[in-house]
Amino acid sequence: MTSDTRHIGILLFENVEELDAIGPWEVLSFWTRGFPEDGYAVSCLSRSGGSVQCAKGLEVKAHHSYDDAPPLDVLLYPGGRGTRPQLRDDDQLDWVRQQRSEVPLMTSVCTGSLVYAAAGLLSQRPATTHWGSLDRLAELDPTIQVRADERFVDDGDIITAAGISAGIDMALHLVSRLAGADRAREVRRGIQYDPAPPV
């Protein structure tokens, strides 16, 4: 890693939905480790660093705390039950607003977009979230143009993804944006992501 490496941070917190964070991690770490010449690195951060308990019992460890994380070029904010108390957490919402002022590209998966909405980041913008929280997204900010049927919504400097597994699609889109469609296809093939549900 060089001094000009660009950093992608995946946020972790108590009761984060596992696949919201780990799905994009698989995509982004496969890319950044396999193709270091692209100049990106990915790591996880949490408020105080250390381990967090995910929504379904998996325990994961953040690489960084808020205080020692590298300056980010991309922030990925996953969802899960742990986002609900954050909608009323002034300190967390202030942190999100600070990231908006410093991080060029903000992304979310699932109900991570609810936190962005509560922080005022999605005003007058198109956005999506988990299908079960679309109404809540609209309640948090009635000016949001809720896109109920889209897997992810790219609005330039903010990308929001629908529920859970949609984070994988969004992360592949992110690779395409940052390193080109050919690279995204290589990553998709590398992780053998070609959904064919049995039902």
C-alpha atoms as one frame of an Amber mdcrd trajectory, in Angstrom:
protein
   0.000   0.000   0.000   1.394   3.371  -1.019   0.755   6.890   0.218  -1.552
   7.552  -2.715  -3.718   4.477  -2.073  -7.411   5.319  -2.067  -9.402   3.870
   0.805 -12.822   2.250   0.959 -14.282   1.867   4.443 -17.051  -0.542   5.392
 -18.816   0.500   8.587 -19.493  -2.072  11.310 -21.776  -1.650  14.328 -23.732
  -3.771  16.780 -26.514  -5.725  15.036 -25.260  -4.968  11.540 -26.760  -7.393
   9.020 -23.980  -9.833   8.136 -24.377  -9.999   4.361 -24.826  -6.226   4.072
 -21.197  -5.840   5.113 -19.594  -9.182   4.244 -21.061  -9.409   0.723 -19.486
  -6.112  -0.383 -16.333  -7.020   1.557 -15.951 -10.171  -0.571 -16.329  -8.192
  -3.780 -14.112  -5.295  -2.776 -11.373  -7.305  -1.088 -11.177  -9.728  -4.030
 -10.732  -6.692  -6.264  -8.279  -4.684  -4.182  -6.094  -7.660  -3.215  -6.158
  -9.226  -6.657  -5.558  -6.007  -8.585  -3.450  -3.712  -6.382  -2.412  -1.754
  -9.446  -5.865  -0.160  -9.392  -4.776   1.733  -6.291  -7.557   0.935  -3.827
  -7.657  -0.730  -0.410 -10.649  -1.749   1.687 -10.955  -2.005   5.467 -13.646
  -2.026   8.144 -14.211   0.617  10.802 -16.436   0.954  13.825 -17.011   3.684
  16.377 -14.455   2.404  18.885 -12.712  -0.316  16.853 -12.567  -3.906  17.979
 -15.273  -6.534  17.657 -18.973  -6.126  16.994 -21.792  -8.671  17.238 -23.782
  -8.892  14.019 -27.539  -9.350  13.718 -27.440 -13.144  13.428 -24.653 -13.813
  15.897 -21.484 -13.554  13.811 -18.732 -11.629  15.561 -16.463  -9.536  13.360
 -13.569  -7.247  14.127 -13.035  -3.788  12.688  -9.592  -2.789  11.472 -10.030
   0.802  12.647 -11.966   3.052  14.968 -13.429   6.330  13.783 -10.399   8.093
  15.219  -7.668   6.068  13.511  -9.297   5.197  10.184  -7.512   6.478   7.087
  -9.138   9.290   5.119 -11.819   7.618   3.035 -12.607   7.942  -0.639 -15.671
   5.699  -0.291 -17.816   4.888   2.756 -20.127   1.871   2.674 -22.886   1.975
   5.308 -24.641  -1.394   5.763 -28.020  -1.948   7.382 -29.639  -4.299   9.837
 -31.446  -3.945  13.145 -28.527  -1.920  14.444 -29.503   1.036  12.277 -32.755
   1.636  14.168 -31.269   3.257  17.287 -28.894   5.230  15.078 -31.835   7.134
  13.633 -32.087   8.895  17.000 -28.364   8.953  17.845 -27.282  12.564  17.421
 -23.590  11.731  17.743 -23.805   9.110  15.020 -25.840  11.348  12.739 -23.305
  14.156  13.229 -20.541  11.696  12.308 -22.435  10.752   9.142 -22.813  14.423
   8.199 -19.105  14.945   8.794 -18.342  12.042   6.450 -20.589  13.619   3.827
 -18.417  16.741   3.956 -15.164  14.769   3.667 -15.827  11.538   1.731 -16.317
  11.867  -2.047 -18.585   8.824  -2.441 -21.102   7.615   0.140 -22.799   4.246
  -0.370 -25.319   2.234   1.631 -26.843  -1.212   1.684 -30.329  -2.058   2.940
 -31.412   0.150   5.868 -28.114   2.001   5.907 -29.971   4.463   3.694 -32.372
   5.174   6.579 -29.441   6.589   8.532 -28.441   8.706   5.550 -32.041   9.945
   5.346 -32.153  10.755   9.065 -28.912  12.706   8.661 -30.409  14.722   5.806
 -28.180  13.305   3.081 -30.943  12.091   0.776 -33.093  15.196   0.556 -34.473
  15.689  -2.972 -32.578  12.596  -4.167 -33.572   9.212  -5.587 -32.783   6.348
  -3.208 -33.774   2.850  -2.189 -33.596   0.484   0.766 -34.837  -2.938   1.872
 -38.366  -3.554   0.558 -39.691  -3.760   4.097 -38.394  -0.270   4.921 -39.416
   1.684   1.825 -42.260   3.396   3.683 -39.955   4.282   6.564 -37.507   5.846
   4.110 -40.281   8.047   2.755 -41.410   8.959   6.284 -37.940  10.055   7.317
 -37.768  12.514   4.444 -40.809  12.941   2.173 -38.644  14.691  -0.438 -36.778
  11.448  -1.216 -37.675   9.940  -4.575 -38.096   6.356  -3.368 -37.132   3.814
  -6.040 -38.942   0.703  -4.883 -38.052  -1.568  -7.784 -34.360  -0.819  -8.276
 -31.550  -3.068  -7.062 -29.411  -0.005  -6.423 -29.628   3.705  -7.196 -26.524
   5.589  -8.337 -27.037   9.317  -7.843 -23.464  10.384  -8.444 -21.872  10.961
  -5.060 -24.375   8.750  -3.198 -25.296   5.181  -4.080 -28.011   3.341  -2.164
 -28.718  -0.372  -2.519 -31.810  -2.406  -1.743 -31.854  -5.188   0.821 -29.037
  -7.450   1.949 -27.795  -9.350  -1.128 -28.215  -6.227  -3.273 -25.007  -4.999
  -1.652 -23.081  -7.486  -3.794 -24.566  -5.999  -6.962 -23.867  -2.487  -5.739
 -20.258  -3.381  -4.885 -19.706  -4.805  -8.363 -21.171  -1.599  -9.779 -18.744
   0.303  -7.571 -15.809  -1.659  -9.017 -17.100  -0.823 -12.491 -17.291   2.868
 -11.634 -13.849   3.002 -10.069 -11.899   0.587 -12.262 -14.005  -0.123 -15.345
 -16.526  -2.680 -16.522 -13.879  -5.198 -17.590 -12.449  -5.254 -14.067 -15.910
  -5.690 -12.573 -16.486  -8.652 -14.875 -13.180 -10.169 -13.732 -14.201  -9.767
 -10.101 -17.653 -11.204 -10.738 -16.105 -14.241 -12.417 -13.506 -14.543  -9.660
 -16.111 -14.775  -6.907 -18.346 -16.881  -9.200 -21.312 -14.615  -8.690 -23.956
 -15.662 -11.190 -27.247 -15.970  -9.318 -29.515 -18.810 -10.369 -32.023 -19.260
  -7.538 -33.496 -22.747  -7.163 -37.023 -21.370  -6.815
